[in-house]
């Protein structure tokens, strides 16, 4: 039995949704922790920049990367807009963790983040 692309699409969607859910839960845990400690900034304990979160961000941004062709359907436009807003939110939550790293970690993670952003554009 061979798997056609039409059969694989729901699995790709579930994969993207699961990665997005994990990112959202980690950001919400940092948000809750920040409110609980009465900090004006959200501490990056659960959603820090590392290879795992960069992988999750890459998976979560599959929709805006794949939708770079001409868009005529309003539902597809909305999906792309929401995905880009989610990407901006993830990056805003993960960037403060760069201040907690030593020089080598900072260089490696900044390079990985730059590669991610460059491939999205």
N, CA and C atoms as an extended XYZ file, in Angstrom:
363
Properties=species:S:1:pos:R:3:atomname:S:1:resname:S:1:resid:I:1 pbc="F F F"
N         0.848       -1.173        0.000 N   UNK     1
C         0.000        0.000        0.000 CA  UNK     1
C         0.898        1.240        0.000 C   UNK     1
N         0.688        2.095       -0.984 N   UNK     2
C         1.487        3.318       -1.078 CA  UNK     2
C         0.682        4.489       -0.550 C   UNK     2
N         1.402        5.444       -0.016 N   UNK     3
C         0.795        6.637        0.553 CA  UNK     3
C         0.859        7.756       -0.473 C   UNK     3
N        -0.286        8.293       -0.835 N   UNK     4
C        -0.320        9.395       -1.799 CA  UNK     4
C        -0.174       10.719       -1.058 C   UNK     4
N         0.188       11.789       -1.779 N   UNK     5
C         0.290       13.090       -1.113 CA  UNK     5
C        -1.007       13.540       -0.456 C   UNK     5
N        -2.128       13.195       -1.045 N   UNK     6
C        -3.416       13.573       -0.456 CA  UNK     6
C        -3.640       12.859        0.875 C   UNK     6
N        -3.132       11.625        0.991 N   UNK     7
C        -3.265       10.893        2.251 CA  UNK     7
C        -2.329       11.431        3.327 C   UNK     7
N        -1.207       11.992        2.915 N   UNK     8
C        -0.216       12.470        3.874 CA  UNK     8
C        -0.533       13.862        4.410 C   UNK     8
N        -1.334       14.643        3.733 N   UNK     9
C        -1.613       16.022        4.145 CA  UNK     9
C        -2.210       16.140        5.540 C   UNK     9
N        -3.180       15.310        5.931 N   UNK    10
C        -3.686       15.433        7.315 CA  UNK    10
C        -2.602       15.174        8.359 C   UNK    10
N        -1.663       14.279        8.068 N   UNK    11
C        -0.582       14.007        9.017 CA  UNK    11
C         0.366       15.185        9.131 C   UNK    11
N         0.626       15.853        8.023 N   UNK    12
C         1.478       17.045        8.059 CA  UNK    12
C         0.797       18.138        8.889 C   UNK    12
N        -0.501       18.298        8.713 N   UNK    13
C        -1.254       19.275        9.497 CA  UNK    13
C        -1.235       18.965       10.978 C   UNK    13
N        -1.353       17.693       11.325 N   UNK    14
C        -1.304       17.294       12.733 CA  UNK    14
C         0.091       17.533       13.320 C   UNK    14
N         1.114       17.299       12.516 N   UNK    15
C         2.493       17.528       12.931 CA  UNK    15
C         2.730       19.007       13.215 C   UNK    15
N         2.233       19.874       12.347 N   UNK    16
C         2.361       21.319       12.528 CA  UNK    16
C         1.552       21.769       13.738 C   UNK    16
N         0.344       21.249       13.887 N   UNK    17
C        -0.503       21.628       15.025 CA  UNK    17
C         0.121       21.200       16.352 C   UNK    17
N         0.723       20.034       16.395 N   UNK    18
C         1.364       19.562       17.621 CA  UNK    18
C         2.566       20.434       17.981 C   UNK    18
N         3.377       20.787       16.994 N   UNK    19
C         4.531       21.661       17.254 CA  UNK    19
C         4.064       23.033       17.725 C   UNK    19
N         3.014       23.553       17.113 N   UNK    20
C         2.471       24.850       17.522 CA  UNK    20
C         1.910       24.788       18.940 C   UNK    20
N         1.261       23.695       19.279 N   UNK    21
C         0.711       23.519       20.625 CA  UNK    21
C         1.827       23.472       21.667 C   UNK    21
N         2.897       22.761       21.372 N   UNK    22
C         4.021       22.687       22.313 CA  UNK    22
C         4.633       24.066       22.518 C   UNK    22
N         4.816       24.810       21.418 N   UNK    23
C         5.357       26.175       21.529 CA  UNK    23
C         4.429       27.066       22.345 C   UNK    23
N         3.136       26.971       22.105 N   UNK    24
C         2.165       27.792       22.816 CA  UNK    24
C         2.147       27.465       24.308 C   UNK    24
N         2.203       26.190       24.648 N   UNK    25
C         2.211       25.804       26.056 CA  UNK    25
C         3.478       26.283       26.763 C   UNK    25
N         4.614       26.210       26.085 N   UNK    26
C         5.863       26.692       26.689 CA  UNK    26
C         5.826       28.205       26.884 C   UNK    26
N         5.287       28.942       25.894 N   UNK    27
C         5.173       30.398       26.039 CA  UNK    27
C         4.190       30.752       27.148 C   UNK    27
N         3.090       29.994       27.254 N   UNK    28
C         2.112       30.258       28.309 CA  UNK    28
C         2.698       29.963       29.687 C   UNK    28
N         3.531       28.941       29.793 N   UNK    29
C         4.177       28.634       31.075 CA  UNK    29
C         5.120       29.769       31.480 C   UNK    29
N         5.863       30.321       30.518 N   UNK    30
C         6.729       31.468       30.826 CA  UNK    30
C         5.903       32.695       31.205 C   UNK    30
N         4.788       32.902       30.523 N   UNK    31
C         3.911       34.032       30.830 CA  UNK    31
C         3.338       33.901       32.242 C   UNK    31
N         2.860       32.715       32.590 N   UNK    32
C         2.313       32.471       33.922 CA  UNK    32
C         3.377       32.672       34.997 C   UNK    32
N         4.577       32.186       34.719 N   UNK    33
C         5.678       32.342       35.670 CA  UNK    33
C         6.052       33.815       35.846 C   UNK    33
N         6.022       34.578       34.754 N   UNK    34
C         6.328       36.003       34.839 CA  UNK    34
C         5.298       36.767       35.651 C   UNK    34
N         4.013       36.463       35.444 N   UNK    35
C         2.965       37.115       36.235 CA  UNK    35
C         3.038       36.706       37.696 C   UNK    35
N         3.357       35.452       37.938 N   UNK    36
C         3.423       34.950       39.303 CA  UNK    36
C         4.566       35.592       40.080 C   UNK    36
N         5.680       35.861       39.399 N   UNK    37
C         6.823       36.493       40.053 CA  UNK    37
C         6.781       38.014       39.964 C   UNK    37
N         5.719       38.551       39.378 N   UNK    38
C         5.508       39.993       39.218 CA  UNK    38
C         6.680       40.666       38.506 C   UNK    38
N         7.069       40.086       37.373 N   UNK    39
C         8.149       40.643       36.560 CA  UNK    39
C         7.537       41.388       35.385 C   UNK    39
N         8.189       42.477       34.991 N   UNK    40
C         7.697       43.231       33.837 CA  UNK    40
C         8.065       42.554       32.530 C   UNK    40
N         9.035       41.671       32.546 N   UNK    41
C         9.425       40.905       31.375 CA  UNK    41
C         9.162       39.439       31.687 C   UNK    41
N         8.997       38.667       30.656 N   UNK    42
C         8.691       37.259       30.855 CA  UNK    42
C         9.987       36.459       30.885 C   UNK    42
N        10.271       35.808       31.992 N   UNK    43
C        11.505       35.028       32.072 CA  UNK    43
C        11.454       33.843       31.109 C   UNK    43
N        12.559       33.575       30.474 N   UNK    44
C        12.632       32.489       29.491 CA  UNK    44
C        13.181       31.240       30.163 C   UNK    44
N        12.300       30.486       30.756 N   UNK    45
C        12.733       29.241       31.376 CA  UNK    45
C        12.303       28.044       30.555 C   UNK    45
N        11.095       28.072       30.025 N   UNK    46
C        10.572       26.935       29.286 CA  UNK    46
C        10.727       27.108       27.773 C   UNK    46
N        10.698       28.336       27.302 N   UNK    47
C        10.785       28.595       25.860 CA  UNK    47
C        12.052       29.387       25.579 C   UNK    47
N        13.197       28.749       25.796 N   UNK    48
C        14.481       29.374       25.510 CA  UNK    48
C        14.950       28.950       24.130 C   UNK    48
N        15.897       29.686       23.614 N   UNK    49
C        16.387       29.358       22.280 CA  UNK    49
C        17.430       28.247       22.401 C   UNK    49
N        17.136       27.130       21.787 N   UNK    50
C        18.056       26.006       21.697 CA  UNK    50
C        17.653       25.187       20.482 C   UNK    50
N        18.287       24.076       20.281 N   UNK    51
C        18.002       23.297       19.074 CA  UNK    51
C        16.563       22.782       19.054 C   UNK    51
N        16.021       22.462       20.207 N   UNK    52
C        14.642       21.959       20.260 CA  UNK    52
C        13.641       23.033       19.865 C   UNK    52
N        13.774       24.223       20.436 N   UNK    53
C        12.814       25.273       20.102 CA  UNK    53
C        12.991       25.769       18.675 C   UNK    53
N        14.209       25.787       18.174 N   UNK    54
C        14.395       26.177       16.773 CA  UNK    54
C        13.737       25.156       15.856 C   UNK    54
N        13.830       23.881       16.203 N   UNK    55
C        13.146       22.847       15.419 CA  UNK    55
C        11.633       23.025       15.489 C   UNK    55
N        11.100       23.290       16.682 N   UNK    56
C         9.654       23.505       16.815 CA  UNK    56
C         9.196       24.743       16.049 C   UNK    56
N         9.995       25.810       16.094 N   UNK    57
C         9.647       27.019       15.345 CA  UNK    57
C         9.665       26.732       13.843 C   UNK    57
N        10.644       25.965       13.395 N   UNK    58
C        10.717       25.615       11.975 CA  UNK    58
C         9.493       24.821       11.540 C   UNK    58
N         9.090       23.872       12.348 N   UNK    59
C         7.904       23.068       12.011 CA  UNK    59
C         6.648       23.933       12.047 C   UNK    59
N         6.552       24.797       13.044 N   UNK    60
C         5.361       25.638       13.186 CA  UNK    60
C         5.225       26.655       12.060 C   UNK    60
N         6.337       27.041       11.462 N   UNK    61
C         6.280       28.036       10.389 CA  UNK    61
C         6.236       27.392        9.016 C   UNK    61
N         5.889       26.139        8.942 N   UNK    62
C         5.786       25.462        7.650 CA  UNK    62
C         4.686       26.064        6.786 C   UNK    62
N         3.614       26.517        7.381 N   UNK    63
C         2.504       27.087        6.605 CA  UNK    63
C         2.912       28.372        5.886 C   UNK    63
N         3.512       29.376        6.543 N   UNK    64
C         3.878       30.566        5.781 CA  UNK    64
C         4.975       30.308        4.765 C   UNK    64
N         5.832       29.320        5.012 N   UNK    65
C         6.866       29.004        4.035 CA  UNK    65
C         6.250       28.349        2.810 C   UNK    65
N         5.318       27.446        3.018 N   UNK    66
C         4.697       26.736        1.898 CA  UNK    66
C         3.712       27.597        1.126 C   UNK    66
N         3.195       28.643        1.734 N   UNK    67
C         2.185       29.470        1.082 CA  UNK    67
C         2.795       30.715        0.449 C   UNK    67
N         3.934       30.563       -0.196 N   UNK    68
C         4.580       31.716       -0.805 CA  UNK    68
C         4.100       31.973       -2.229 C   UNK    68
N         3.205       31.153       -2.737 N   UNK    69
C         2.673       31.355       -4.077 CA  UNK    69
C         1.534       32.366       -4.037 C   UNK    69
N         0.955       32.662       -5.184 N   UNK    70
C        -0.153       33.610       -5.273 CA  UNK    70
C        -1.348       33.083       -4.489 C   UNK    70
N        -1.889       33.940       -3.653 N   UNK    71
C        -2.990       33.540       -2.774 CA  UNK    71
C        -4.259       34.235       -3.238 C   UNK    71
N        -5.283       33.440       -3.528 N   UNK    72
C        -6.554       34.028       -3.933 CA  UNK    72
C        -7.676       33.716       -2.941 C   UNK    72
N        -7.549       32.646       -2.195 N   UNK    73
C        -8.584       32.245       -1.243 CA  UNK    73
C        -8.402       33.012        0.072 C   UNK    73
N        -9.484       33.549        0.602 N   UNK    74
C        -9.393       34.347        1.827 CA  UNK    74
C        -9.046       33.492        3.042 C   UNK    74
N        -9.454       32.231        3.064 N   UNK    75
C        -9.116       31.346        4.175 CA  UNK    75
C        -7.618       31.040        4.197 C   UNK    75
N        -7.026       30.895        3.031 N   UNK    76
C        -5.588       30.658        2.946 CA  UNK    76
C        -4.830       31.910        3.373 C   UNK    76
N        -5.330       33.079        2.995 N   UNK    77
C        -4.714       34.335        3.421 CA  UNK    77
C        -4.756       34.470        4.943 C   UNK    77
N        -5.876       34.106        5.534 N   UNK    78
C        -6.013       34.166        6.991 CA  UNK    78
C        -5.056       33.193        7.670 C   UNK    78
N        -4.910       31.994        7.118 N   UNK    79
C        -3.983       31.009        7.690 CA  UNK    79
C        -2.549       31.522        7.647 C   UNK    79
N        -2.177       32.139        6.537 N   UNK    80
C        -0.818       32.677        6.427 CA  UNK    80
C        -0.623       33.840        7.398 C   UNK    80
N        -1.589       34.711        7.528 N   UNK    81
C        -1.489       35.846        8.437 CA  UNK    81
C        -1.359       35.383        9.886 C   UNK    81
N        -2.145       34.402       10.283 N   UNK    82
C        -2.079       33.875       11.641 CA  UNK    82
C        -0.735       33.197       11.891 C   UNK    82
N        -0.233       32.480       10.902 N   UNK    83
C         1.062       31.811       11.061 CA  UNK    83
C         2.198       32.809       11.207 C   UNK    83
N         2.151       33.889       10.464 N   UNK    84
C         3.192       34.912       10.574 CA  UNK    84
C         3.089       35.631       11.917 C   UNK    84
N         1.881       35.901       12.376 N   UNK    85
C         1.709       36.515       13.700 CA  UNK    85
C         2.216       35.579       14.800 C   UNK    85
N         1.993       34.287       14.641 N   UNK    86
C         2.489       33.300       15.602 CA  UNK    86
C         4.015       33.269       15.597 C   UNK    86
N         4.626       33.376       14.407 N   UNK    87
C         6.079       33.408       14.298 CA  UNK    87
C         6.646       34.631       15.010 C   UNK    87
N         6.038       35.784       14.806 N   UNK    88
C         6.514       37.012       15.459 CA  UNK    88
C         6.375       36.889       16.973 C   UNK    88
N         5.286       36.313       17.443 N   UNK    89
C         5.089       36.116       18.882 CA  UNK    89
C         6.137       35.161       19.461 C   UNK    89
N         6.414       34.082       18.735 N   UNK    90
C         7.428       33.140       19.204 CA  UNK    90
C         8.798       33.801       19.276 C   UNK    90
N         9.145       34.564       18.255 N   UNK    91
C        10.455       35.217       18.256 CA  UNK    91
C        10.554       36.267       19.354 C   UNK    91
N         9.476       36.991       19.608 N   UNK    92
C         9.493       37.983       20.689 CA  UNK    92
C         9.654       37.314       22.047 C   UNK    92
N         9.116       36.124       22.208 N   UNK    93
C         9.241       35.417       23.480 CA  UNK    93
C        10.591       34.740       23.651 C   UNK    93
N        11.249       34.399       22.556 N   UNK    94
C        12.488       33.644       22.648 CA  UNK    94
C        13.726       34.549       22.663 C   UNK    94
N        13.627       35.758       22.151 N   UNK    95
C        14.793       36.635       22.063 CA  UNK    95
C        15.382       37.046       23.417 C   UNK    95
N        14.586       37.261       24.479 N   UNK    96
C        15.215       37.589       25.770 CA  UNK    96
C        16.139       36.498       26.308 C   UNK    96
N        15.967       35.264       25.875 N   UNK    97
C        16.843       34.198       26.362 CA  UNK    97
C        18.261       34.329       25.813 C   UNK    97
N        18.460       35.144       24.794 N   UNK    98
C        19.812       35.348       24.275 CA  UNK    98
C        20.703       36.043       25.299 C   UNK    98
N        20.129       36.843       26.174 N   UNK    99
C        20.901       37.544       27.189 CA  UNK    99
C        21.442       36.641       28.284 C   UNK    99
N        20.944       35.425       28.389 N   UNK   100
C        21.365       34.507       29.442 CA  UNK   100
C        22.450       33.536       28.992 C   UNK   100
N        22.994       33.712       27.774 N   UNK   101
C        23.924       32.739       27.206 CA  UNK   101
C        25.353       33.245       27.244 C   UNK   101
N        26.287       32.281       27.216 N   UNK   102
C        27.686       32.667       27.084 CA  UNK   102
C        27.995       32.921       25.607 C   UNK   102
N        29.225       33.310       25.300 N   UNK   103
C        29.569       33.741       23.949 CA  UNK   103
C        29.375       32.653       22.900 C   UNK   103
N        29.814       31.441       23.185 N   UNK   104
C        29.715       30.353       22.204 CA  UNK   104
C        28.259       29.985       21.926 C   UNK   104
N        27.471       29.836       22.990 N   UNK   105
C        26.045       29.528       22.816 CA  UNK   105
C        25.333       30.641       22.057 C   UNK   105
N        25.666       31.874       22.386 N   UNK   106
C        25.037       33.017       21.736 CA  UNK   106
C        25.334       33.029       20.244 C   UNK   106
N        26.577       32.778       19.883 N   UNK   107
C        26.946       32.764       18.473 CA  UNK   107
C        26.232       31.649       17.725 C   UNK   107
N        26.234       30.442       18.273 N   UNK   108
C        25.600       29.308       17.598 CA  UNK   108
C        24.090       29.492       17.463 C   UNK   108
N        23.450       29.929       18.528 N   UNK   109
C        22.000       30.087       18.484 CA  UNK   109
C        21.585       31.268       17.613 C   UNK   109
N        22.371       32.335       17.598 N   UNK   110
C        22.056       33.459       16.719 CA  UNK   110
C        22.217       33.061       15.257 C   UNK   110
N        23.253       32.277       14.958 N   UNK   111
C        23.417       31.803       13.580 CA  UNK   111
C        22.257       30.896       13.175 C   UNK   111
N        21.854       30.009       14.051 N   UNK   112
C        20.732       29.117       13.742 CA  UNK   112
C        19.446       29.909       13.552 C   UNK   112
N        19.231       30.922       14.373 N   UNK   113
C        18.042       31.763       14.239 CA  UNK   113
C        18.086       32.564       12.940 C   UNK   113
N        19.249       33.053       12.559 N   UNK   114
C        19.382       33.797       11.294 CA  UNK   114
C        19.109       32.889       10.103 C   UNK   114
N        19.595       31.659       10.154 N   UNK   115
C        19.312       30.707        9.074 CA  UNK   115
C        17.819       30.440        8.992 C   UNK   115
N        17.170       30.278       10.137 N   UNK   116
C        15.720       30.062       10.152 CA  UNK   116
C        14.974       31.226        9.528 C   UNK   116
N        15.305       32.439        9.930 N   UNK   117
C        14.614       33.617        9.409 CA  UNK   117
C        14.900       33.791        7.922 C   UNK   117
N        16.133       33.528        7.503 N   UNK   118
C        16.486       33.669        6.092 CA  UNK   118
C        15.735       32.668        5.234 C   UNK   118
N        15.568       31.436        5.698 N   UNK   119
C        14.851       30.441        4.910 CA  UNK   119
C        13.360       30.721        4.831 C   UNK   119
N        12.817       31.425        5.828 N   UNK   120
C        11.397       31.780        5.776 CA  UNK   120
C        11.136       32.818        4.711 C   UNK   120
N        12.056       33.776        4.580 N   UNK   121
C        11.889       34.826        3.568 CA  UNK   121
C        12.212       34.280        2.242 C   UNK   121
